[in-house]
Amino acid sequence: MPLVTENIWEEFLGSQPNAHILQTAAWGKFKQQYGWYPKFVIHANTGAMVLFRQLPFNRTIAYIPKGPLGTDWKNLLLAVSDLCKEEKAILLYIEPDEPENSPKCEEITSLGFESSNVSIQPRQTIIIPLDGEQADWLQRMKQKTRYNIRLAKKKDVAVERSNDLAAFNGLMKATAERDEFGVHEASYYSSVFTAFSNIDACAMWMATYQGSPLAAIMVFQRGERAWYFYGASNNRERNRMPTYLLQWEAMKWAAERGAVHYDLWGIPDHPERELEEQFTSRSDGLWGVYRFKRGFGGKIVRSAGVYQKVFNKPLYAAYQFLMKYRKSILS
């Protein structure tokens, strides 16, 4: 079994500059606080961090978030399947860091994996290119978004790096109440920020007016990629458009660190034509989020989704029953 230590895994990641941040050991350690434990598998030039979560009766489920990495997926996944059996996993989820219809997906299905209807990470996103000058970024944006960025500056919105987790969680609570979003508990955001800021891979940006917090975001960066995972705002001074200036400052930070792709992480999973036809009339779910994110001039990208392989069909049936009542089991 080609299991390796965390240190060797991090050395391997050094040869994978565009690996997704959810494949880092830091993400694995963070998820240990929420019932998961990581295992690291490397076969030749290919590898994966596999997360396992304990179930009743000494069974587990397994999950590869945004991997594998490398080229020889077939032999790696055979090794991962053996590991899953050793860890008494009833099934394995794979969520490749690949676009929809990637040839890699055919490689997965050839090994007995099936497309799953389970949703783990957002299936569809908008990715903003950070190439060129800042003037080029603005040119690619919708006119209203450019205007709102400038308006926030004129209306004395201040945006600075922050470590104020209490303020962030207060803003997150206000967002959940206003938009009826499901959010994590406060300790989740505090833990993930600490885990990744400690390795210089995360920054929190806070927008304030006259010293009072209005909005905040957490942005993660690794290599040529950056991700906007978490954001929140309250109901004060929304006419000053603080959220637009927040994204602008975070984009500049990411580009200064070498990122050329800024992932806005999550929009409604509908065809682009439908999104454009309906975003002005819908506000349910992520539709309001799409209305905001579309203005930054990125490209809509739909991922390959989730694939699964069942190792124990009777226990899998019981697991499906459990999932009906515990939808957060994969969080």
Phi, psi and omega in degrees: 000119184280052175284144179228166179281168178300320180296317178294323178299317179294325175296319177298319179298334177298336178268004181235072188296339181254015177299145179292146182294339177285356174260005180278155176298329179299321177293320178298317179293321177299316182291344176297335179287350185234033170093002180256160169219141185266150168230143184244127184236130176230130174231113184056239182260020186232144182205169177203140165270124180251126176263136177242143176234131183289137174243170175301158176064033174060034176249166180222167162243153182238151185208127173255105180276120175054048176210185004286178177245141180106198190245328186267070184294325186301306182290326177296313184291333172296318178293320179295321178298320176297319178298318180300321179293323177295324181274007178058041177283137177274339174199162178236127171261137171238130177238086187296149173273063185222151176287162176305141179068020175295142175304335179298330180294325177295324178296322179293312183294333178294344180261013176094007176278149178239149175297134184252150175268007178285138176251124180245285173268160179304132182286327187233143184214177171239128180247124182263127174285138180249021178281162180079192180273166178299330176297327178291321177300313182298322181296328181282345182281161171293150183302320182295324179292315175304316181298317183291326175298313180292324179298317180301321178294316181293329182269022170065030170284129178255134178237124182218157171298145184214153171243015187279084183291329178297316178295319179300314182292329174295320177294322179296321178297319179295321179296316181299318181291322183285313188260358180058041175272147169280128180233163177281167174292160186302322182296334180297310181293323177296318182291316182291323178296315180297316183300318185266334174290331178294336177251019176058043180237011182210142174225141172256134178243131183242129174259130181228160172226121184052039176084357182260128180297136177245322184198159179205153176222153169248127181238137182247148183215137173211123179060232183270012185232145174226151184226131172265099184270316191228137177208156183202157177206157174259192185261007183270139171053036182293338177293348179273358174056048183295329185293331179290317179292327176302310181297321180299313180293322179293322177298318179296317178300314181297317181295322178298333180266006175103000180287140176241357177227130180240110188266119181279352162060072166114110172222170179303141183273074178225156177302151184302321180299318179293320178300315182290329180285332191244353188294336179281342184252350183244143177226002181285158176054233182265012183295320176296324177297317179298318180303322178286311188288327183301333184292344185275001169080026180269187180251134176285128180231128177254128185277173182292341181085198186251138173242153181220153175225124183266130178257340181218100187294317178299316180288331176296320177299320178293322178297317178300321177297317180298321182297334179295333185249350179226073185291346181270009185298334181265003182282000000 
